[in-house]
Amino acid sequence: MESDEPYNFVFKVVLIGESGVGKSNLLSRFTKNEFNHDSRTTIGVEFSTRTVHLNGCTIKAQIWDTAGLERYRAITSAYYRGAVGALLVFDITKHLTYESLERWLRELYEHAEPNIVVMLVGNKTDLEPERSVPSEEARDFAEKRGLLFLETSALQSTNVEAAFNNVMAEIHRKVTNKEMMRSSVSPLTLNRPGTENSQEGRPCCRNI
């Protein structure tokens, strides 16, 4: 089973953005290949894991889903701690969810690791006729702030794999190039059967 699979890294990635933009369905599509048409508003924090293989390493992704509603914000701030990746999600059909991105970024940078990898995600491309945020505008927003950018559809499974995998590939690149400070490495080392004797020089079992 996946839970018994040896891995080299654990990357904590958070999903942030307003309520209703599709964060929970992005999570379930990536981790379980499921989409729930009747998904309820997330209460507090939920997370799921998936093991992926990138650049010759096995990476366990811990994906955390936050409540976008204001009344749950107080209990979600602490959960940013230790996150080295984030998907900042907005709904391409609701301009208000795009207008709140600056606020979410400020909160993220206040609580998360300084070198966190952030991808701006315009979700719900299956509703293209109802689009209110032009792709070019969102891409320009991302470029000016040094963010990655992709548009996705959790419903149609469009670019969902690419969004998460691109974030993890960039995290892995930073870790390999030692751009991420050691402060982002948890003092707790997570071991799995078979990881203790990894190939020489291959980073193993660090909880990033």
Protein Blocks (a to p, Z undefined) as FASTA:
>chain_A
ZZlpccfbdcddddeddehilmmmmmmmmmnopacfkbccdehjadddddddeehiacdd
ddddddfbfklmmmmmmmmgopabdcddddfklmklmmmmmmmmmmmmmmmcfklccddd
dehkllmmmpcbdfklmmmmmmmnopacddddfklopoklmmmmmmmmmmmmmmmnomac
fklpcfbdcddehklmgcehiaghiaZZ
